[in-house]
Amino acid sequence: MTAKLALVTGAGSGIGKAIALGFAAQGDRVVAADIDGAAAEATAKERPELITALPVDVADRAQVDTLRDRTHAEVGVPNVVVNAAGWDRSHQFLDATTEFTEKVVAINYLGPVYVCSAFLPGMIEAGGGGRVINLASDAGRVGSAGETIYAGAKGGVIAFTKSLAREMARHHITVNCVCPGPTDTPLFAAMPEKLRDALIKAIPFRRLARPEEVAARCCSSLRMPRRSSLARWSVSAAALPWPDDKLPPIRSTEPGCVAVQRRARSARHGP
């Protein structure tokens, strides 16, 4: 599958920006959406012939609906949706305020829910199938001290992805989940230095993943054959993308749905 039009949230920086530019490098049209409109515009300026910038706060359902309406009217109906917007701050759980908790959950969990709810009806009506890629986190798979609320929200994204995949398969829309580990993004840079150092030391390669490495997984997923039985898969990219010829085999675990876990095992095994 080659995307005719990809919507990417969180496209103003970090992994979202790398994904937007990755799709454009493949010749795909892209809507780069971000709460920071100027940052989204900066992304679009790198490939102005292919990328359109639009503002959105994914935690605000009304803004998400406006994004959908503008995207449909000004660019078209996306057949690929990437939920890459995210936010967090390091907090011990008992120090987290209600305001902080609600913000983390709204951006990291409700954001993907709102975007999927707004854009999937148009994708279904178009009748050509499509792809949804949700950016979760390895924190949502294994937990992360100091990021308990964030980890819980990202764990919710993983479960949401698996469940939505079951519902969308009949429409030939696959729903996939990518779970990056520590990555060189502005979000990571905002963490306390001691926490950053500890996370890097836990990686055998002793370096962060680059946004472009995570983006490569997302963009290359469009080259996978789209089959009704391949509804969802999860990529855990903890430090580096694992070579394709070393990935574990696909294994069927559920009736009517093949679950694939592709793990970049550098965080646990090293070279």
N, C-alpha and C positions, 0 to 999 in steps of 0.2 A: 504494500500500500504506500502511495505517495500522497502526502497531505496537500490538498488544494488550499486549505486555510487552517492555520493553527492559532488558537487563543492561548496565550501564556500569561498567567497572573504572576505577580512578583517579578516582572521582567525588567525592573529598573536597576537591579544589581544582583550579584551573587549567582546562584545556580539558575534562577529564572532568566536572567539576562543571557547567560551562556546557552540556555536551551533555545531562547528566541533567536539568537544569532546562529545557532546550529541548524535550526530549521531553515533560516534564510540562506545559509550556505548550501543547502540542498536544493535551493530554488523554490522553496515554499513561501506562500504569503503568510504573514504573521500579524496578529494583533498583540502588541506588547502593552499589557495593562499593569498599572502599579498605583499604589496610594500616593506616591511621589510622582506627580505628573511630569516634572522637569526631568527626573531620572528616566522615565519611560521615553520621553522625547529624545534624550541623549542616546538611548539604545536604538531608537528608530533612525537617528541620523547616521548610524554606522552602515545601514542598508536601507536608505530611504525609498528605493524603488520597490522594496518588498515588505517593509515593516511599517505599520500604522500604530501610533501611540494613543492610548486612551486612559484616562484616570479612573481608578476605582478603589474603594475601601471594601474589601471582600467581607468584612464583618458587618456591613450595612446592606441588608437585603434590597432596599430600594436602590442603592447605587449599583448593585449587581444587575438588577433588572434594567436600569438605564444603560449599563454597559452592553447588555444583550441587545437592547433596542438599537443602540448606535452601531454596534458591530454588524447587525443584520442589515441596517439601512445604508451604512457607509462602505462596508467591505463585503459582507456576505455571511452565509451560515457556516460556521466552522465545522469541519469533520474531525478535528483533533482539539481536545481541551486538556491543558496542562495546568494543574493547580500547584503552583510553586511558591505562592505567597506564604510567608511565615514570620513569626516574631517570638522572642523569648528574652528573659533576663534571668541570671542565676539567682535562685532563692532557695533557702531551706523551706521545706513545706510549711512548718509552723510559723514562719515569718511572712508567708504570702497573704496579702490582703484580699478581700473579696473583689475589689476593683481589678487587681492584678490577675486574679484567677479568671475572672470573666473575660478580660481582654485576651489572655492566652488561649482560652477555649474558643472564643469568638473568631479569632484570626486563624488559628491552626486547625480547628475542627469544623466549626460552622461555616467558615469561608468556603472550603471545598464542597460542603453540602449545598450551600446557596448557589454556587457556580454551576454545579451539576444539575440542580433543580431548574435553573434558569435556561441552560443551554441544551440539555438533552432533548427536550420536546422538539426543538427545531431540527436537531440532528436526526431524530427518529422520523420526522415528517419528510425530510429530504430523501430518505429511503436508500441512501448509499452506504449505510454503516458508518463506523467511525472508531475513534480511539479516545479513551480518557486515561490520563496518566496523573496519578496523585503522588506528590512528594510527601512522604512520611519521614521517618527518621529511625536509625538504629536504636535510639532511645525508646521508641515505641515498641520495639521488639524485646529488648533486654533490660530496659530501665536505665535511669541515669540519676544518681544522687545530685541534688542541687537543681534538678530540672523535673521535679516530680509532676507538676501540673502539665508542663510541656510534654513529658513522656506519656502521660495519660491521654492527652489530646491526640498525639500522634498514633498511639495504640488504637484510639478510636478511628483514625483515618484508615488504618490497616483493616480493621473489621468492617468499616463502611465500604472499602474497596471490594473486599471479598463478597459482601452481600449484594452490592450494586451490580457486580459482574454477573451474578446469577439472574438478575432481572433484565439486564441489558443484552444478554447473549442472544435472545430471540430476535433482537433487532440488528444483529450482526455488529454490535458495538462492544469492543473489548474494554475492560477496565483494569488497569495495571497499577502497581504500586512500587515506587522506588524508595529505599530506606537508606539514605546516605549516613555515613558516620561523620567524624569531625572533618569539616571541609573549610577551605580558606575563603571565607565569606565575611562581609561586614558584621553579620550576626555573631559569628565566632569571635571576631576581633573585639566585640563589645563585652565578652566574658572576662571575669577577673583573671589576672595573669597566672595565678597559681592553678586555677582550674584548667586554663588553656595548656599550661605546661604538663599537667597530669594527664590530660587527654592525649597529648602528642606522645608522651612517654609510653602510653599503653599501646601504641601502634608499632608493630615490629619494624616497619620501614622508617619510623621516626620522622614522618612528615605528614602533613595534611593532604587530603584529596584536593584536587583542583576542580573548580566548578565545571570546566570543560570536560573533565573525565566523567562526571556524573551526567552531564548533558549528552555525552556520546551514547550512553545507555538509552536515554530517552529517545533521541533522534533515530538511533539504529533500530528501535523497536518497530518503526514503521516499515522496515524491510522484512519483518517476520511475516510468513503467510498468515492471513486472517482466516481462522477456521472456527466454526461454531463451537467446537469442543474445547478450544483454547480460550477460556474466558478471562483468566487472570494469572498474573505471576508477580512475584515479589523479588526485588533485587536489593540485597544488603551490601552497599558499597562502603565498606568501613574505612578503606584507605586508598585502594587502587582498584580499578576494574580488573577482574580476574580474566586471563586470556580465554577467549571463546572456546578453544579446543580443550580447556581444562574444566569447564563448567560441569556440574553434576548432571546426570541424565534426567529428562522429564519423567516424572512418575505420577501415575494416576492415583488420586486419593479419594475422590468423591464421584458419585454417579453423575454423568453428564458434564463433568467439569474437570479439566486437567489443571492441577495446581503445580506450578513450577517455582522453585526457589533457586535463584541464581545468586550464589554468595561470592563476593570478593573476599576471599578468606584471609587476606593479609592481616586483618586485625587479630586473628587467632593463631595463624600458622606461620606467617612470614614466607619468604621465598624458599 
